[in-house]
Amino acid sequence: MCKENDSLCFGIGIMVGVIGGVVAGVLLAPKKGEDSCKDVKCVIENLVETQAPKVREAKKQALEAIDLVKYRIENQIKKFKNAAKSDRLEKAKQLEDANSDYDINQ
């Protein structure tokens, strides 16, 4: 998945691990359910506030990468269509040249 940008994948893996550890720690701690829920809510809100810009940037990069791939695919399709059209035109020209060698009026 992340062959081009290993540091980004590593960072995402660390974030997922930290989030999982915090949630597991809060849920398994010897506290009341209400206190645990408040703690989880606080941690999640803090995480959203601190990580939102990074998530937006990652989303922006992903969308740019998707647009680039779409552009490259569309460009290759156009080249393929043009090559196919060129081949058909060349064959038609060869047939026309071959038929022009025979004069119908003779």
C-alpha positions in Angstrom: 0.0 0.0 0.0 2.7 2.5 1.0 5.7 1.6 -1.1 6.4 5.1 -2.1 6.2 6.9 1.2 7.3 4.5 4.0 7.6 7.2 6.6 4.0 8.2 6.1 2.9 4.6 6.6 5.1 4.3 9.7 3.6 7.4 11.1 0.1 6.1 10.5 1.0 2.8 12.1 2.3 4.6 15.2 -0.8 6.7 15.4 -3.1 3.7 15.2 -1.0 1.9 17.8 -1.1 4.9 20.2 -4.8 5.3 19.7 -5.5 1.6 20.3 -3.2 1.6 23.4 -4.9 4.7 24.9 -8.4 3.3 24.3 -7.5 -0.1 25.7 -5.8 1.5 28.7 -8.8 3.7 29.5 -11.3 0.9 29.0 -9.4 -1.6 31.1 -8.5 0.8 33.9 -10.3 0.3 37.2 -12.7 3.2 37.0 -16.4 3.7 36.7 -17.9 3.5 33.3 -18.9 7.2 33.3 -15.3 8.2 34.1 -13.9 6.0 31.5 -16.3 7.3 28.9 -15.4 10.9 29.8 -11.7 10.1 29.6 -12.2 8.4 26.2 -14.2 11.4 24.9 -11.5 13.8 26.2 -8.7 11.8 24.5 -10.6 11.6 21.2 -11.4 15.3 21.2 -7.8 16.1 21.9 -6.6 13.7 19.2 -9.1 15.2 16.7 -7.9 18.8 17.5 -4.2 17.9 17.2 -4.4 15.6 14.2 -7.1 17.3 12.1 -4.6 19.3 10.1 -2.5 16.2 9.3 -5.5 14.3 8.3 -6.7 17.1 6.0 -3.2 17.2 4.4 -3.1 13.4 4.0 -6.6 13.6 2.4 -5.4 16.4 0.1 -2.3 14.4 -1.0 -4.5 11.3 -1.5 -6.9 13.2 -3.7 -4.0 14.7 -5.7 -2.5 11.3 -6.2 -5.9 9.9 -7.4 -6.2 12.9 -9.8 -2.7 12.2 -11.2 -3.5 8.5 -11.7 -6.8 9.4 -13.5 -4.9 11.9 -15.7 -2.3 9.3 -16.6 -4.9 6.6 -17.4 -6.9 9.0 -19.5 -3.8 10.0 -21.4 -2.8 6.4 -22.0 -6.4 5.6 -23.3 -6.2 8.6 -25.7 -2.8 7.4 -27.0 -4.2 3.9 -27.5 -7.3 5.2 -29.3 -5.1 7.4 -31.5 -2.8 4.5 -32.3 -5.8 2.3 -33.2 -7.3 5.0 -35.3 -3.9 5.6 -37.1 -3.6 1.9 -37.8 -7.1 1.8 -39.3 -6.4 4.9 -41.5 -3.1 3.3 -42.7 -4.9 0.1 -43.6 -7.6 2.0 -45.4 -5.0 4.0 -47.3 -3.2 0.8 -48.3 -6.5 -0.7 -49.6 -7.3 2.5 -51.5 -3.8 2.5 -53.1 -4.1 -1.2 -54.0 -7.5 -0.6 -55.6 -6.3 2.4 -57.5 -3.8 0.2 -59.3 -6.7 -1.5 -61.0 -8.4 0.9 -63.4 -12.1 0.0 -63.7 -12.4 1.7 -67.1 -10.0 -0.6 -68.8 
